[in-house]
Amino acid sequence: MTLPPAEIGPGEFYPVVGVGPHPKPWPTGEQYDPELLENGDRRNVLDHYRYWSVAAIVADLDKKRNPLRIAIENWQHDLNIGSIVRTANAFNVASVHIVGKRDWNRRGAMVTDKYLHVIHHPDVADFKAWFDERGIEIIGIDNVASSTSLESAKLPKECVLLFGQEGAGMSDEAVKACSRVLANAALNEVRLRLIHRWLSPPLQELLQMPNLEVNRDQGLLENLD
Ligand SMILES: C[S@@+](CC[C@H](N)C(=O)[O-])C[C@H]1O[C@@H](n2cnc3c(N)ncnc32)[C@H](O)[C@@H]1O
């Protein structure tokens, strides 16, 4: 751990976040990372997780994940995948699925992908097989010809919401893999990067997370727990 206290981390806008070196005596427990205790913890994590190793944080989050899963097609390296991943992290979803190219632009995720289970599927068939094996419904989110209304849809708590790409939207193959595709009338003029703002309130309701605050100006979500 070599991050000096005032260095701006990836995706961070403020020079100093977090806490400095922990005064001695150090707290004991397997969750603590000696390097963070020694050098300080400048990560953008909840105070509760200060000085915890990433593995310990992930293990703790695993105990309280929501059954919702989020997927996104990645054939053209959209820059906005990161913001979808970041929103998925705010909902502490069970997993995030990247369908298509393995590499995606992580900048917008602001390191949140470290705390999630991100699963890559090289093609739609592999993605569909993963969900079929587990009996989890695949629901597309796009305004295609066969779409029905997102606003009036009843979503199961355990499902995967599959998003399309910025330009092309969902591929035909992806649409076929879905049991249904839902469109929001209010989203028609909206680009993918803004979708999390619109989707957040219905997801909050679905997951019964009233303590999640949506900041509409920034498009950010903060878990107030
Ligand atoms: C900018 S859209 C591009 C494709 C879109 N079918 C169109 O008409 O332009 C990128 C993605 O945003 C989401 N999206 C856009 N409009 C939507 C809507 N009205 N309802 C649900 N999702 C939408 C979908 O996941 C879509 O694949």
The ligand as a MOL file (V3000), in Angstrom:
LIG
                    3D

  0  0  0     0  0            999 V3000
M  V30 BEGIN CTAB
M  V30 COUNTS 27 29 0 0 0
M  V30 BEGIN ATOM
M  V30 1 C -29.5650 5.0700 -25.8290 0
M  V30 2 S -30.3320 3.5150 -25.7640 0 CHG=1
M  V30 3 C -30.0560 2.9820 -27.3980 0
M  V30 4 C -31.0540 2.0500 -28.0260 0
M  V30 5 C -32.4830 2.4360 -27.9440 0
M  V30 6 N -33.2980 1.2790 -28.3040 0
M  V30 7 C -32.8770 3.6470 -28.8160 0
M  V30 8 O -34.0210 3.7060 -29.2270 0
M  V30 9 O -32.0640 4.5490 -29.0750 0 CHG=-1
M  V30 10 C -29.1920 2.5680 -24.7710 0
M  V30 11 C -29.8250 1.6880 -23.7630 0
M  V30 12 O -30.5300 2.4970 -22.8610 0
M  V30 13 C -31.6640 1.7730 -22.3900 0
M  V30 14 N -32.8710 2.4920 -22.7800 0
M  V30 15 C -32.9670 3.5290 -23.6160 0
M  V30 16 N -34.2210 3.9640 -23.7100 0
M  V30 17 C -34.9570 3.1640 -22.9060 0
M  V30 18 C -36.3310 3.1010 -22.5780 0
M  V30 19 N -37.2220 3.9270 -23.1070 0
M  V30 20 N -36.7460 2.1710 -21.7050 0
M  V30 21 C -35.8630 1.2900 -21.1710 0
M  V30 22 N -34.5390 1.3100 -21.4550 0
M  V30 23 C -34.1030 2.2270 -22.3030 0
M  V30 24 C -31.6020 0.3850 -22.9930 0
M  V30 25 O -30.9810 -0.5290 -22.1050 0
M  V30 26 C -30.7970 0.6450 -24.2420 0
M  V30 27 O -30.2440 -0.5320 -24.7280 0
M  V30 END ATOM
M  V30 BEGIN BOND
M  V30 1 1 1 2
M  V30 2 1 2 3
M  V30 3 1 2 10
M  V30 4 1 3 4
M  V30 5 1 4 5
M  V30 6 1 5 6
M  V30 7 1 5 7
M  V30 8 2 7 8
M  V30 9 1 7 9
M  V30 10 1 10 11
M  V30 11 1 11 12
M  V30 12 1 11 26
M  V30 13 1 12 13
M  V30 14 1 13 14
M  V30 15 1 13 24
M  V30 16 1 14 15
M  V30 17 1 14 23
M  V30 18 2 15 16
M  V30 19 1 16 17
M  V30 20 1 17 18
M  V30 21 2 17 23
M  V30 22 1 18 19
M  V30 23 2 18 20
M  V30 24 1 20 21
M  V30 25 2 21 22
M  V30 26 1 22 23
M  V30 27 1 24 25
M  V30 28 1 24 26
M  V30 29 1 26 27
M  V30 END BOND
M  V30 END CTAB
M  END
